[in-house]
Amino acid sequence: MKKQYLNLLTFLVLIAAFAISFTACGLTHQHTFASKWSSDETYHWHAATCEHTNEIADKATHTMVDGVCSECSYIDNSVDLTAFQYTVWRGEATITGYYDFTQTVITIPSYLNNYRVVRIAKEAFRDNTVLCKLIICEGVQLIENSAFYCCSNLTSVTIPGSVTNIGNSAFSCCSSLTSVTIGNGVTTISDSVFMWCSSLTSVTIPDGVTSIDHSAFADCSSLTSVTIPSSVTSIGVSAFSGCSSLTSVTIPDGVTTIETVTFYGCSSLTSVTIPDSVTTIETLAFYGYDKLTEITFNGTMAKWKAIEKSNWHLGNTINIRCTDGVIENQ
């Protein structure tokens, strides 16, 4: 009997040791959590997607900005959703207009009556002269042509990462616009999208954008600086023409053509850097530069001379600083 007792005790000790070893090796159950937020009126959190459905992670109180949580896009009940005009197609909503012309701050929600908002339609908010601040929540994918054209008192725009396309002239003629945050889902800065935004002082174009199209920032006369990411390979005709306050610009590697009048009339420009990937500089690309006397070219003198140029600037003399010397009086 004593021997049987010792055997049982030994077996239990081995089981306990195995359980401890099993735990120590990290083979315990690992909870999995949803990527989307769950929320109530006070908190947001990530709910478990495994069998332990009562488990949550990252619980925190809402950070409300103009009635919307900046973390999870929860909308306070005080935000009036009844003012939106919208259509529904295959369970997704497109905002087509807005009834209330007294609201200075408008938040584009992620959902309307349980329909996911994916699109802001053409000219949906055109000529809304009351709107001052615009917040677009995550989930919206497309801002169509001229959606906010000539919203003359709009000063601030936040575009989330879910937006992949901003249509032509979407924010053209927003003459009070000073601040734009563009999410990293956008790949093209479309034709005339910020044209005539005469109060815009700076803009950061996110990595991933490959094309800045025709007149995208034309006549943004207060724009003093612009960051063009290395992903950009195409800068369109007149993209920055008339940006009379722009003082410096660096064109990234990968751009092969500086198009006609791309930087026409940028009269404050004193510093330009051109990569050795450029093979063509089109007519009047650098016209109107009273203060520009030197350009940095990241290639040899031989490469600069091989670039196809056609009346690319007129007026002042420009020296070209290459990697192996300076070419004077261009």
N, C-alpha and C positions, 0 to 999 in steps of 0.2 A: 504493500500500500504506500509506504514511504517513497519507494522508487517511482511509483506512478505519479505521486504528488510532485516529486522533483522534475519528472519529465514534463508534466503540465506547466509547472512554473517556468521551466526552460523555454517551452513553446511560446508562452505568453510574453516572455522577455524578448524572444526573437521577433515576434509580431510587432511589439512596441518599437524595437530597434529599426525594423523595416519601415514602419510608419514615419519615424523620425528621419530616416535616410531619404524616404520618398519626398518628404516636405523640404528637406535641406537641398535637394536637387532641383527644386523649383518646379516640381511637377504637380503643384496644386492648381485648382481651377482658377483661370484668369477671366474676370468679367470683361465683357465687350459692351461698348456704349455707342449709341447712335451719333452720327456726325451732326445732325440737325438739333437745334435747341428745342427743349420743352419749356413751357413757361406758365406762370399765373400772373396775377396783378402785381406781385412784388418781386418774384424771383425768376431766374432762368437756370436750366441745368441740362445735362446730357443723361438720358434715361438708358438703363441697361437693355441690351438686346438678347442677352442669354436667358437662361431659365430663372435667374434671380432678378425678376422684374421690379422688385422693390428697391434695388440698388440704383444710386444716382452718382454723378460726378460733376465737378466744376460748378456747384451751386453758388450763385452769387445774386446780389440785388441788382435790379435794372439800373443802367446808367442812362437816364432819360435826357435827350436833347430834342427840344421842340416836339415833345410828345412821342418820341420814338427811342427805344433802347439802342444805343450805338453798338451793343454787342450782339443782340439776338433779333433786332428789328421788331420787337414787341411794340404794338401801338397802343398808347393810352386811350381809354374810352372817350377822352375829351376831344380827340381828333375826329373831325366830321368826315365820314366816308360817304355820306349820302350826296355830297356835292360833285362826286365824280360821275361823268358820263362814260360808259364803256360798253363794249360788245364782247360776246363770248363765242369762241370757236373751238370745238373739241376740248372743252373743259378749261380753256385758258382765256384770260381776259386781256383785252386791248383797251387802254384808256384813250378815249377820243375827245374829251373835253372836260370842262370844269364849270359848274354853275355859279359858284360863289366868287364874285369879283371884289370881295372885301378882304380876303385873306392875304396877308403879306408873306406868310411862310406856308409853303405847301410841301407835304410829305407824300411821295408816291409810295403806296403800301405794297407789301409783298402779296397780299391777298385782298380780294373784294368778294364778300359773301361766299367765302370758301373757294373761289376761283383764283388760281395763281395768276398774278399779273406778270406778263412777259413782254409787253410792248407798249410804247407810247406812240400814238398814231401821228401821222403827218399833220402839222399845223394845229395840234391839239390845244396848245396854250399860246398860239400866235397872238401878238399884240396885247398880251396881258400886262398892262402898265402898272398894276398894283403889286404884283409878285416881286418880293425882295430876296427871298432865300428859298432854295430848292434842295430837298433831300430825296434821293432815290434809294429805296431799300433794296437789299439783296433779292435776286430772283428775276428782276427786270433784265431782259436780254437785248432789246432793240429800242433805240430812240430814232424815230423816223425823220425824214426830211422836214426841216423848218418847224420842228415840234415846239421850239421856244423862240422862234424868230421874233426879233424886235420886242422882247420883254425888257423895256428900256430902264426899269428900275431894279432888275435882277442884279444882285451884287455877289452872290455866292452860290456855287454849284458843287455838289458831291456826287460823283458817278461811281457806283460800286463795281467790284470785280466781275459780277455776273454779266454786265453789259459787254457784248462783243462787237457791237456796231453802233456808231453814231452817224446818222444820216447827214447828207449835204445840207449846209446852212442851218443845222439844228439850233445853234446859238448865235447865228449872225445878227448883227445890229443890236446886241445887248450892250448898250453903250455905257452902262454903269457896272458891268461885270469886272470885278477886280481879282477874284479868287476862283480857281478851277482845280478840283482834284479828280484826276482821271484814273479809274481802276485798271488793274493789270490784265483785264480780259480783252481790252481793245487792241486790235492789230492794225487799224488804219485810221488816221486822222483825215476825215473825208473832205471833199471839196467845200471850201468857204465855211467850214463848220464854226470858226470863231472870227470870221471876217467882220470888220467894223466894230470890234469890241474895243473901243478906244480907251477904256479905263483899265484894261488888263495889263498888269505890270510884270507878272511872271507866270510861267507854266512849266510843269515838269511832265514830260512825255514818258510814259512807263516803258520799261523793258518789254519787248515783245512786239511793239509797234514796228512794222516794216515799211510803211509808206505814209508820207505826209503829202497830201494831194493838193491839187490846184487851189491856190488862194486860201489855204487853210487858216493862215493867220494874217492875211493881207489887211493893211491899214489898222493894225493894232498899234496905234501911235504912242502908247505909253509902255509898251513891252520893252523892258530893259535887258532881260536875260532869258535865254531859253536853253534847256538841256535836251540835246538830241541823243537818244541812246544808240549804242553800237548796233542794235538790231535793225535800224533804219537803213534801207538800201535805195530808197527812191524819195526824192524831194521834188514836188511838182512845180509847174510853171507858176510864178508869182506867189509862191507859198508864204514868203515873208516880205513881200513888197510893201512899201509904205510904212514899215516899222521904224519910224524916224527916231525913236529913243533907244533902239537896240545898239549896244556898244560892243558886244563880242559874240562870236559864234564859232563852234567847232563842228565841222562836218565829219561824220564818222566814216571809218573804213567800210567799204562795201558799196558806197555811193559811186556810181560811174559817170553820171551826167549831172552837171549843175544847169538846170533848165533856164529858158528865156525869162528874164526879169525876176528871177527867184528872190534876189535881195535888192531889187530896184528901189531907189529912194530911201535907203537906210542911211540917212545922212550923218548919224552919230557913230557909225561903226568905225572902230579903230583897230580891231583885232579879228583876223580871220585865219583859221587853220584848215587847210585842204589836204585830204589824204592822197596817197599815191595811187589809189584805186581809180581816181577820176581820169577819164579819157577824153571828155568833152565838156567845154564851157560854152554855153549858148549865148546868143545875142543879148547884150545889156544885162547879163546876170548880176554884174556888180556896178551898175550905173548909179551915180548920185552920191558917191562917197567922198565928200569934201575932206574928211578927217583921215581917211584910210590911205596910208602911205606905204604900208608893208604887209605882205601876206606870207604866212608860213606854209610851205609846201613840204609834206612829209615824204619826199622822194628826191631823186637826183635832178640836176639841171637838165640832163638829157631827157629824162621823163617829162619834165615840165615843157620843154620845147616840143615834145612829141604830142602834147595834148592838142586836140582840135579846138581852135578858138575862132570866134567870129564876132568882132566888135564887142567883146565881152565887158569892156568898160570904156567910158569916154571921159575926158577931162583930166583929172589929176594924174601925176606920174606915180606908179606903184613899183616898189622893189620886191622881188620874190626871193625869200630866204629858203634855200633848198638844203638838203642834208650835206651837200658837198660845196656849198658856196652861195653867193648872192647874185641874182640876175637883176641888173639895174634898169630903170627907166622903161618899164613895161607899159 
